[in-house]
Amino acid sequence: MVKAGSQVVSKLLNAHEADILSEWSQRLKDDGALQSGRIREAELLAQCKGFLITLRGALEAGATDVDDAAFGPVRDLLADISSSRAEQGFSPRETAVFIFSLKQPLFDVFQRHSQENAALALETNWAIGLLLDRLGLFTVEAYQRTREALIVRQQQEISELSTPVIKLWNGILALPLIGTLDSERTQVVMENLLESIVQQSAEIAIIDITGVPTVDTLTAQHLLKTIAAARLMGADCIISGIRPQIAQTMVHLGVELSVVSKATLADAFALALQRQGRTVTKARAAATTTPAPSQS
């Protein structure tokens, strides 16, 4: 940022901050900043005023570039605003407009009150545009980082929710898998299963792949890793839910799971009970007796 121009901008903020704040906040409201209801007018005004104060402080310190140390508070404030807006569901455009909409109020105030020569006026306008462009890009980048972090966290939460370990019987667990298995999700599956084996003192773990759309060599490797880890914890594994199409694919690929498999979860559960020395039998209906007719 040009030094002479930055000095003029600093003077503008000192002398006409109230006018700039009023015009800036009105532009944001006209652009629909309050329509979504995600932010209140008082909060919006506080953000605008806080930004102008920190910006003035950086310029008064003689900073000429947004990467200067004096701009640290400005960057921190914008990072906080961008993060909060990303978490509140604002769009990238709505977040960027917070900075870019300040250009016109600064230009207007400068035109009304500036008595500088043409060369300095041009330099100041250039300095205003360059400064706000850099700060706007920083705001969008901070917003993007927060959004990416939110997406990663949501993916992790979904992975954990989509891999529940269910207790079917004393010592018997079931792990129904839905969707595609990749390396990251396999790690979550393995951790959940091993923790449940320890907590439940499980002897048998049924891994149901009915909800897995396809099984290729990579998916089979992930399953084998999970099975091997469970065996190290002392639990036998049974695979259930292998559909005919998946079975044909596995044979074609030469995939060998080296583990007992059953067509359905019910069959796998019955086998697990059998290994524990238990059987499932149908309860007999209680015999009914017809009361003898009374004699009068």
Rosetta blueprint (number, residue, H / E / L):
1 M L
2 V L
3 K H
4 A H
5 G H
6 S H
7 Q H
8 V H
9 V H
10 S H
11 K H
12 L H
13 L H
14 N H
15 A H
16 H H
17 E H
18 A H
19 D H
20 I H
21 L H
22 S H
23 E H
24 W H
25 S H
26 Q H
27 R H
28 L H
29 K H
30 D H
31 D L
32 G L
33 A L
34 L L
35 Q L
36 S L
37 G L
38 R L
39 I L
40 R L
41 E H
42 A H
43 E H
44 L H
45 L H
46 A H
47 Q H
48 C H
49 K H
50 G H
51 F H
52 L H
53 I H
54 T H
55 L H
56 R H
57 G H
58 A H
59 L H
60 E H
61 A L
62 G L
63 A L
64 T L
65 D L
66 V L
67 D L
68 D L
69 A H
70 A H
71 F H
72 G H
73 P H
74 V H
75 R H
76 D H
77 L H
78 L H
79 A H
80 D H
81 I H
82 S H
83 S H
84 S H
85 R H
86 A H
87 E H
88 Q H
89 G L
90 F L
91 S L
92 P H
93 R H
94 E H
95 T H
96 A H
97 V H
98 F H
99 I H
100 F H
101 S L
102 L L
103 K H
104 Q H
105 P H
106 L H
107 F H
108 D H
109 V H
110 F H
111 Q H
112 R H
113 H H
114 S L
115 Q L
116 E L
117 N L
118 A H
119 A H
120 L H
121 A H
122 L H
123 E H
124 T H
125 N H
126 W H
127 A H
128 I H
129 G H
130 L H
131 L H
132 L H
133 D H
134 R H
135 L H
136 G H
137 L H
138 F H
139 T H
140 V H
141 E H
142 A H
143 Y H
144 Q H
145 R H
146 T H
147 R H
148 E H
149 A H
150 L H
151 I H
152 V H
153 R H
154 Q H
155 Q H
156 Q H
157 E H
158 I H
159 S H
160 E H
161 L H
162 S L
163 T L
164 P L
165 V L
166 I E
167 K E
168 L E
169 W E
170 N L
171 G L
172 I E
173 L E
174 A E
175 L E
176 P E
177 L E
178 I E
179 G L
180 T L
181 L L
182 D L
183 S H
184 E H
185 R H
186 T H
187 Q H
188 V H
189 V H
190 M H
191 E H
192 N H
193 L H
194 L H
195 E H
196 S H
197 I H
198 V H
199 Q H
200 Q H
201 S L
202 A L
203 E L
204 I E
205 A E
206 I E
207 I E
208 D E
209 I E
210 T E
211 G E
212 V L
213 P L
214 T L
215 V L
216 D L
217 T H
218 L H
219 T H
220 A H
221 Q H
222 H H
223 L H
224 L H
225 K H
226 T H
227 I H
228 A H
229 A H
230 A H
231 R H
232 L H
233 M L
234 G L
235 A L
236 D E
237 C E
238 I E
239 I E
240 S E
241 G L
242 I L
243 R L
244 P H
245 Q H
246 I H
247 A H
248 Q H
249 T H
250 M H
251 V H
252 H H
253 L H
254 G L
255 V L
256 E L
257 L L
258 S L
259 V L
260 V L
261 S E
262 K E
263 A L
264 T L
265 L H
266 A H
267 D H
268 A H
269 F H
270 A H
271 L H
272 A H
273 L H
274 Q H
275 R H
276 Q L
277 G L
278 R L
279 T L
280 V L
281 T L
282 K L
283 A L
284 R L
285 A L
286 A L
287 A L
288 T L
289 T L
290 T L
291 P L
292 A L
293 P L
294 S L
295 Q L
296 S L
